[in-house]
């Protein structure tokens, strides 16, 4: 994870990718990142898992796209709920990209 710090040195912004604002790399299980994410000090594992889950979601989306592009599976082979969720996320990413709110991760796999 990449972070930005405030004047006191506390994390005030987090991104999974380096950007002009978030340039400092911090491990997903770093105590100060877990505090920023709102994890209890007694329970650091769930916050680390949550950060990892966010990164893995995009990998899985890309994997489904690669498998369908190569004809290994058909999009319609997926359950209806999975199709709706994937299409919804694809639409959200496209909207965010048009608004220039996020950078698209081309070629993750």
C-alpha positions as CSV (number, residue, x, y, z in Angstrom):
1,X,0.0,0.0,0.0
2,X,1.2,3.6,-0.7
3,X,0.4,6.3,1.7
4,X,0.4,10.1,2.2
5,X,1.2,11.6,5.6
6,X,-0.1,14.7,7.3
7,X,2.0,17.4,8.9
8,X,2.3,15.3,12.1
9,X,3.5,12.3,10.1
10,X,0.3,10.3,10.5
11,X,-1.2,8.5,7.5
12,X,-4.1,10.5,6.0
13,X,-4.5,8.8,2.6
14,X,-4.0,5.3,1.3
15,X,-3.7,3.9,-2.2
16,X,-2.9,0.4,-3.5
17,X,-0.9,2.1,-6.3
18,X,1.8,4.7,-6.1
19,X,0.6,8.2,-7.2
20,X,1.6,11.8,-7.0
21,X,-0.1,12.0,-3.6
22,X,0.8,8.5,-2.2
23,X,4.5,7.9,-2.8
24,X,5.6,6.1,0.4
25,X,5.2,2.3,0.4
26,X,3.9,0.7,3.6
27,X,3.4,-3.0,4.2
28,X,-0.3,-4.0,4.4
29,X,0.2,-5.3,7.9
30,X,2.1,-2.2,9.2
31,X,0.7,-1.2,12.6
32,X,0.2,2.5,11.6
33,X,-1.7,1.5,8.4
34,X,-3.9,-0.9,10.5
35,X,-4.7,2.0,12.9
36,X,-5.6,4.3,9.9
37,X,-7.8,1.5,8.5
38,X,-9.6,1.4,11.8
39,X,-8.4,-2.0,13.0
40,X,-8.2,-2.8,16.7
41,X,-4.7,-3.2,17.9
42,X,-5.7,-6.6,19.2
43,X,-7.0,-7.7,15.7
44,X,-4.5,-6.7,13.0
45,X,-5.2,-9.7,10.8
46,X,-8.7,-8.8,9.7
47,X,-7.5,-5.4,8.4
48,X,-4.6,-6.9,6.6
49,X,-6.9,-9.5,5.0
50,X,-9.3,-6.7,4.0
51,X,-6.5,-4.8,2.3
52,X,-5.4,-8.0,0.6
53,X,-8.9,-8.8,-0.5
54,X,-9.2,-5.4,-2.2
55,X,-6.2,-6.1,-4.3
56,X,-7.3,-9.7,-5.0
57,X,-10.7,-8.6,-6.3
58,X,-9.1,-6.8,-9.3
59,X,-6.9,-9.8,-10.0
60,X,-9.9,-12.1,-10.1
61,X,-11.8,-9.7,-12.4
62,X,-8.8,-9.7,-14.7
63,X,-8.6,-13.5,-14.6
64,X,-12.2,-13.9,-15.6
65,X,-11.6,-11.5,-18.5
66,X,-8.5,-13.4,-19.7
67,X,-10.3,-16.7,-19.4
68,X,-13.3,-15.5,-21.4
69,X,-11.1,-13.7,-24.0
70,X,-9.2,-17.0,-24.6
71,X,-12.4,-19.0,-24.8
72,X,-11.6,-21.1,-21.8
73,X,-14.9,-20.2,-20.2
74,X,-17.9,-18.3,-21.4
75,X,-19.1,-15.3,-19.4
76,X,-22.6,-16.9,-19.5
77,X,-21.1,-20.0,-17.7
78,X,-20.8,-17.9,-14.6
79,X,-23.8,-17.8,-12.2
80,X,-26.2,-14.9,-12.8
81,X,-25.1,-13.2,-9.6
82,X,-21.5,-13.3,-10.6
83,X,-22.2,-11.9,-14.0
84,X,-24.2,-9.0,-12.5
85,X,-21.4,-8.2,-10.0
86,X,-18.7,-8.3,-12.6
87,X,-20.7,-6.2,-15.1
88,X,-21.5,-3.7,-12.3
89,X,-17.8,-3.4,-11.3
90,X,-16.8,-3.0,-14.9
91,X,-19.3,-0.2,-15.3
92,X,-18.1,1.5,-12.1
93,X,-14.5,1.3,-13.2
94,X,-15.4,2.7,-16.7
95,X,-17.3,5.6,-15.0
96,X,-14.4,6.3,-12.6
97,X,-11.9,6.2,-15.4
98,X,-14.0,8.7,-17.5
99,X,-14.1,11.0,-14.5
100,X,-10.4,10.4,-14.0
101,X,-10.9,9.2,-10.5
102,X,-8.8,6.0,-10.8
103,X,-6.1,4.7,-13.0
104,X,-6.9,1.5,-14.8
105,X,-4.5,-1.4,-14.2
106,X,-3.9,-2.8,-17.6
107,X,-2.1,-6.1,-17.9
108,X,-2.1,-7.2,-14.3
109,X,-1.9,-10.8,-15.4
